[in-house]
Amino acid sequence: MDKHAILYTDGGSRGNPGPAGIGYVLKIEGHEVIEKGECIGKATNNQAEYQALVAGLKRARREKVAELKVFMDSELIVKQIKGEYRVKDVKLKPLFTEVEEVLAGFEQVSFKHVKRGKNKRADWLVNRALDKSK
């Protein structure tokens, strides 16, 4: 595994909780861009953000990515993953644990919070999935 990649993820709900969707964009060096957007049922915004991250990380693992740079517009999730904030929400703890388990399979992963404008495609994938499910 020597592949390098960039992952953009986003999750959102209409209502909090409400109908929720996830989206990710995986850009692997030398490969076609992989995009996914889907509905995940009822969830909060933060649950959807975590589920989008889990889905994107798992796809990167299946693609045998070794080094990954993750960009998300959820400052809360990024700070929790980096250990700057504790995960207090009982419903987020299992998702946080799942992220940690998937991360163990990579050689190197970095996380960066970006403004929504830098995460447009993943956001679009979330909204398209939610619009289609109406």
C-alpha positions as CSV (number, residue, x, y, z in Angstrom):
1,M,0.0,0.0,0.0
2,D,1.7,3.1,-1.2
3,K,-1.3,5.1,-2.5
4,H,-1.8,8.7,-1.5
5,A,-5.3,10.2,-1.5
6,I,-7.5,13.1,-0.5
7,L,-10.9,12.5,1.0
8,Y,-13.7,15.1,1.3
9,T,-16.7,14.1,3.4
10,D,-19.9,15.7,4.4
11,G,-23.1,14.7,6.1
12,G,-26.3,16.5,6.8
13,S,-29.9,16.2,8.0
14,R,-33.0,18.1,7.2
15,G,-34.3,18.6,10.7
16,N,-32.0,17.7,13.5
17,P,-32.7,14.8,13.7
18,G,-34.4,14.2,10.4
19,P,-33.9,12.6,7.0
20,A,-30.1,12.4,6.6
21,G,-27.6,11.9,3.9
22,I,-23.8,11.4,3.4
23,G,-21.4,12.2,0.7
24,Y,-17.7,11.7,0.0
25,V,-15.2,12.5,-2.7
26,L,-12.1,10.3,-2.8
27,K,-9.2,11.4,-5.0
28,I,-6.6,8.8,-5.3
29,E,-3.3,9.7,-7.0
30,G,-3.3,8.4,-10.6
31,H,-7.0,7.1,-10.4
32,E,-10.4,8.4,-11.4
33,V,-12.3,10.3,-8.7
34,I,-14.7,8.2,-6.6
35,E,-17.9,9.9,-5.5
36,K,-20.7,8.6,-3.4
37,G,-23.9,10.2,-2.0
38,E,-26.7,8.3,-0.2
39,C,-29.5,8.6,2.3
40,I,-28.9,7.0,5.7
41,G,-32.4,7.4,7.2
42,K,-33.0,9.5,10.3
43,A,-30.0,11.1,12.0
44,T,-28.6,14.3,13.4
45,N,-26.2,16.4,11.5
46,N,-23.3,15.2,13.6
47,Q,-24.3,11.6,13.2
48,A,-24.4,12.1,9.4
49,E,-21.0,13.8,9.4
50,Y,-19.5,10.8,11.3
51,Q,-21.2,8.2,9.0
52,A,-19.9,10.1,5.9
53,L,-16.4,9.9,7.4
54,V,-16.7,6.2,8.1
55,A,-18.0,5.5,4.6
56,G,-15.2,7.5,3.0
57,L,-12.5,5.9,5.2
58,K,-13.8,2.4,4.5
59,R,-13.8,3.1,0.7
60,A,-10.2,4.4,0.9
61,R,-9.2,1.2,2.8
62,R,-10.8,-1.0,0.1
63,E,-8.8,1.0,-2.5
64,K,-5.7,0.2,-0.5
65,V,-4.8,3.8,0.3
66,A,-1.9,4.2,2.7
67,E,-1.7,7.9,3.2
68,L,-4.8,10.0,3.4
69,K,-5.6,13.7,3.9
70,V,-9.2,14.2,5.1
71,F,-11.1,17.5,4.7
72,M,-14.4,18.1,6.5
73,D,-16.5,21.2,7.1
74,S,-17.5,19.9,10.6
75,E,-15.1,21.6,13.0
76,L,-16.6,19.5,15.9
77,I,-15.9,16.2,14.2
78,V,-12.3,17.2,13.2
79,K,-11.5,18.4,16.7
80,Q,-13.0,15.2,18.3
81,I,-10.9,13.0,15.9
82,K,-7.8,15.0,16.7
83,G,-8.4,14.7,20.4
84,E,-8.9,18.4,21.0
85,Y,-12.6,17.9,22.1
86,R,-14.0,15.0,24.0
87,V,-16.9,13.0,22.6
88,K,-19.7,13.7,25.1
89,D,-22.7,12.7,23.0
90,V,-23.6,9.1,23.8
91,K,-24.9,8.5,20.2
92,L,-21.7,9.7,18.7
93,K,-19.3,7.6,20.8
94,P,-19.9,4.4,18.8
95,L,-19.3,6.3,15.5
96,F,-16.1,7.8,16.9
97,T,-14.9,4.4,18.0
98,E,-15.7,3.0,14.5
99,V,-13.6,5.9,12.9
100,E,-10.7,5.1,15.2
101,E,-10.9,1.4,14.3
102,V,-10.8,2.1,10.5
103,L,-8.0,4.7,11.0
104,A,-5.8,2.0,12.4
105,G,-5.5,0.5,9.0
106,F,-3.8,3.5,7.4
107,E,-0.1,4.4,7.5
108,Q,-0.8,8.1,7.9
109,V,-4.0,10.2,8.1
110,S,-4.4,13.9,8.6
111,F,-7.6,15.9,9.3
112,K,-8.3,19.4,8.3
113,H,-11.4,21.5,8.9
114,V,-12.4,23.5,5.8
115,K,-15.1,26.0,5.2
116,R,-18.2,24.8,3.5
117,G,-17.1,26.4,0.2
118,K,-14.1,24.2,0.0
119,N,-16.3,21.1,0.5
120,K,-18.9,21.9,-2.2
121,R,-18.9,18.6,-4.1
122,A,-19.4,16.4,-1.0
123,D,-22.1,18.8,0.2
124,W,-23.8,18.6,-3.3
125,L,-23.7,14.8,-3.1
126,V,-25.5,14.9,0.3
127,N,-28.2,17.2,-1.0
128,R,-28.7,15.3,-4.2
129,A,-29.3,12.1,-2.3
130,L,-31.8,13.8,0.0
131,D,-33.6,15.5,-2.9
132,K,-33.9,12.2,-4.8
133,S,-35.4,10.5,-1.7
134,K,-38.4,12.8,-1.5
